[in-house]
Structures are given as structure tokens and as C-alpha cells.
Amino acid sequence: MVAVQWVRQAYPLLAHDCPDGANRQRIRLDRYFEYGAWSPDASKIVFMSQETDASGNDPNYNIYVMNADGTGLRQLTDTPGEDGFPSWSPDGTKIVFTSTRDDCSNTDAGGCRTTGDIGPYHTVYVMNADGSNQRRVSLQQGMLVDWSPDGDYLVFAPGLNVIRPDGSGLTSIPVTGVAGDIEFPDWTA
């Protein structure tokens, strides 16, 4: 499978085998479907989904996974705020995502984070592909994370930041000659 299309309001997911749309299959979900990502072996799709009780500036999203044919839907996260923007590790054993669970509006824990008035504070997390062992990678604000092709590093915004999945080696790479921040960093093989 090589492509996914979705329309959030109507819940449909269209998956097809060929770039020309041949062999299309409609997958009907009873959930919102956003920011889907195929597993490396194309057997599963991980995505973020807004919960029915979601409202306000930091709506309630969680991460779900399902088989490529739409069966086997499983919820992987369940925390206040937004867990989202998932990405599979190249070997398919881990999923990186961002979460607002460390934002002071979602926790009373010491060391909570805030952006002030520009929205919720997102941090980078890694979990096993089955949702177990969810752990924060860094307290630095981070969104839109992607794995290096060898799985040794993560890249994330805002800006251009690189870190190992175990949380070591955080490096912010200066980017000159462009207006604004880098917002959608990605690796190339």
C-alpha cells in the first residue's frame, strides 16, 4: 500500500496499492483519522484521533493503530491533552509521537512546561509499537518528529533539532537564509 487519503468530518479512509489509485479499498472507521503513518512492512497504520469529549485550546487526542485492512483497532495512548503526530521506527518496533501531557494545563507535577499564550507545550515521546513503555525523550518543546533511516536519531520542529531515541545527544542545528522556523523536518535516505 502506498497512499492514504482521509476526510476528517466523514471518517473515510481510502487505501490503494498503486499510485494511479488501482485496487482502492475503503476502510470505514468510527473515529477521526489524522496524521496516519504506515508501518515499514505496510501491515499497520498508526494515527491520531480526537476523542468525542475534546474541546478548547488543547483538545483530547490519542494514538491508535489498526491493521492495513481496518481491522484490529487498538488505542495506544490515553492521557489528558494531545498525543499525536506518530511516526514508526524503520524496524517497526517503536513509535515516536508528541504529547502535551507535560503541559501545566494537563498536569500538576513539578517541572510541568508552558508556552505562555501560544498554545500547549508539546514534548517528544517514544513507545513500543504495542503502546507499552511510553517514555519522554526530552523536555525541549518538539513536534512533527521523524526517524532517521537507520533509526539512530529523531529530527523534530520547531527549528531543526536532532536527538537519539534514548534522549541523549540533543543538538539544535542552526538554519540560515530562510524566513521563519523550520516546521516539517524530514530525513532523506
C-alpha positions in Angstrom: 0.0 0.0 0.0 1.4 3.4 -0.9 -1.2 6.1 -0.2 -3.8 7.2 2.3 -6.4 9.9 1.9 -8.8 11.0 4.6 -11.6 13.5 5.2 -11.9 14.1 9.0 -15.6 15.0 9.1 -16.8 11.9 7.2 -14.4 9.4 8.7 -13.5 7.6 5.5 -10.0 6.2 4.8 -9.1 5.2 1.3 -6.1 2.9 0.8 -4.8 1.8 -2.5 -2.0 -0.4 -3.9 -0.9 1.8 -6.8 -0.1 5.5 -7.3 -2.8 5.6 -10.0 -5.5 4.6 -7.5 -5.9 1.0 -8.7 -7.1 -1.6 -6.1 -8.7 1.0 -3.9 -10.2 -0.2 -0.7 -12.5 2.0 1.5 -11.9 1.5 5.2 -14.8 2.7 7.4 -13.8 4.0 10.8 -16.0 5.2 13.7 -13.2 7.5 14.7 -11.5 10.7 13.5 -8.4 9.8 11.5 -5.5 12.3 11.3 -1.8 12.1 10.5 -1.7 8.4 9.6 1.6 6.6 9.1 2.2 3.2 7.5 4.3 0.7 9.4 7.5 -0.2 7.4 6.1 -3.5 6.4 2.7 -1.9 5.3 0.7 -4.2 7.6 -0.5 -1.5 10.1 -1.4 2.2 10.2 -0.9 4.4 13.3 -2.8 7.6 13.6 -4.0 10.3 16.0 -7.7 10.6 16.7 -9.7 13.3 18.5 -11.8 12.0 21.3 -15.5 12.9 21.5 -15.0 15.0 24.7 -12.4 17.1 23.0 -12.6 20.9 23.3 -10.6 24.1 23.8 -7.1 25.1 23.0 -5.6 21.6 23.9 -8.2 19.1 22.7 -8.1 15.4 23.7 -6.3 13.3 21.1 -4.9 9.8 21.5 -2.9 7.5 19.2 -4.5 4.4 17.7 -3.2 1.6 15.5 -5.0 -0.8 13.2 -4.3 -3.4 10.6 -4.0 -2.2 7.0 -7.5 -3.5 6.2 -9.0 -1.5 9.1 -9.4 -4.5 11.5 -7.8 -4.8 14.9 -8.2 -1.1 16.0 -6.4 -0.5 19.3 -5.9 2.6 21.4 -2.2 3.1 22.3 -2.3 6.2 24.5 -4.8 7.6 27.0 -3.7 10.8 28.6 -5.2 14.3 29.0 -4.4 16.7 26.2 -3.0 15.8 22.8 -0.9 12.7 21.9 -0.3 12.9 18.2 1.8 13.1 15.1 3.0 9.4 15.3 5.9 8.0 13.2 7.1 4.4 13.0 10.7 3.5 13.6 12.4 2.0 10.5 12.3 -1.5 12.0 8.6 -1.2 13.1 9.2 -1.9 16.8 8.7 1.7 18.1 6.6 4.7 17.5 7.6 8.3 18.2 5.0 10.9 18.9 4.4 14.3 20.6 2.3 14.9 23.7 1.0 17.8 25.7 0.9 15.6 28.9 3.8 17.7 30.3 1.9 21.0 29.8 0.9 22.6 33.1 -2.7 22.7 32.0 -2.7 18.8 31.9 -0.6 18.0 35.0 0.1 19.3 38.5 3.5 17.6 38.5 6.6 19.7 39.4 8.6 20.6 36.3 5.5 21.0 34.0 6.0 23.2 31.0 4.2 26.1 29.4 4.5 28.2 26.3 2.6 31.1 27.8 -0.1 32.1 25.4 0.9 30.5 22.2 -0.7 27.1 22.8 0.1 23.9 24.6 3.7 22.7 25.2 4.5 19.5 23.2 7.2 17.1 24.2 8.7 14.1 22.3 7.8 10.6 23.4 8.8 7.1 22.2 6.8 3.9 22.9 6.9 0.3 21.8 4.7 -0.5 18.8 2.1 -2.1 21.1 1.8 1.1 23.2 3.9 -0.1 26.2 6.9 1.6 27.7 5.9 5.2 26.9 8.8 7.5 27.8 9.7 11.1 27.3 12.7 11.7 25.1 13.3 15.3 26.0 11.7 18.2 27.8 12.5 20.5 24.9 9.4 21.6 23.0 9.0 19.4 20.0 6.6 18.4 17.3 6.4 16.7 13.9 9.1 14.1 14.7 10.6 11.7 12.2 13.2 8.9 12.4 16.5 8.7 10.6 16.6 5.9 8.0 18.8 3.8 10.3 16.6 4.5 13.4 19.5 6.0 15.4 18.2 9.6 15.5 15.0 11.6 15.6 14.5 15.0 14.0 11.8 17.4 15.2 10.5 21.0 15.0 10.2 23.8 15.8 13.5 24.6 14.3 15.8 21.7 13.3 16.6 19.5 16.3 18.2 16.1 16.3 18.2 13.7 19.3 18.8 10.0 19.9 15.7 7.9 20.8 17.1 7.4 24.3 17.2 11.2 24.9 20.9 11.7 24.5 22.8 13.9 22.1 20.2 16.7 21.7 21.5 19.1 19.1 19.8 22.2 17.6 21.1 22.8 14.1 21.1 26.5 13.0 19.5 27.2 9.7 20.3 30.4 7.9 18.9 32.0 4.8 15.3 31.1 5.4 12.4 33.1 6.8 10.8 31.7 9.9 11.3 28.4 11.7 11.7 25.0 10.1 8.3 23.4 10.7 8.3 20.0 9.0 11.7 18.4 9.2 12.2 15.1 7.5 15.0 12.7 6.6 16.1 11.5 3.2 17.8 8.2 2.6 
